[in-house]
Amino acid sequence: MEKPVISCSPEVMGGTAVFSGTRVPVQTLLDYLESGESIDDFLLGFPSVDREQVVQFLEQAKDRLVASAS
């Protein structure tokens, strides 16, 4: 079974969606990308998140967006 990419728990950041195994909110990645920063910039700033987590998150978000628009 594949480990979840994101998790939400009241004990971690008050239930904010974070990358699993970290305290890094997924919103932080979205903020970086929205402001024109790269994934590499994000990973440098948050070394507890790995590239695979970012890619999986973005792929899942894309799949959900496409499915909801269909």
SULDANOR-V761078 format. One line per field, one symbol per residue. ss: DSSP state (H for helix, E for strand, C for the rest). phi: phi as a letter, one per 20 degrees, with the letter a starting at -180 (. if undefined). psi: psi as a letter, one per 40 degrees, with the letter a starting at -180 (. if undefined). Layout:
ss = ???
phi = ???
psi = ???
This chain:
ss = CCCCCEECECCEHHHCCEECCCCCEHHHHHHHHHCCCCHHHHHHHCCCCCHHHHHHHHHHHHHHHHHHHC
phi = .ffffcbcbgedlmnffcfgncdeffgffffgffenfefffffffcffedgfffffgfffffffffffee
psi = hhhidiihhdehffeihihheifhidddddddddeeiidddddddgeehidddddddddddddddddde.
